Amino acid sequence: MVRAVPVLFACAALAGCAQPRPRDDVPPPPRVALCQAEAAQFALGQAATPVLVEEAEQRAGASRSRVIRPGMVMTMEFDDARLILDVDAANRVTRVRCG
C-alpha cells in the first residue's frame, strides 16, 4: 500500500496536464462562410425545380439547401452551409439567402 501512494500521486499530478489550456493571446482562426447567396441570384423568378435548386446550391457553394414555401413551418436554427430559396404560391423563387 505504501508503494501505491507515490504512483497514485504521480497519476493525479499528470492528469492535470492531459489537456492544454487555451491561450488568450492567440485569436481564433477566421470563420469561412460556406454559402455565398450572391452566386445563386440567377434563380430569382424561376420555378424551383429540383434541377434549379441543385444548380443554385452548387453555385453558392452550399452543402445543402431548403425551399421555403408560403405558410411553411420551419425551424429557426442558422446553418451557414445551407442555401435557402424562398418561393411564392406559384413556386417561383422570390428570395435567395444563406442560413
Helices and strands as residue ranges (DSSP letters): H 4-15, G 37-43, H 50-60, E 64-68, E 82-87, E 93-98
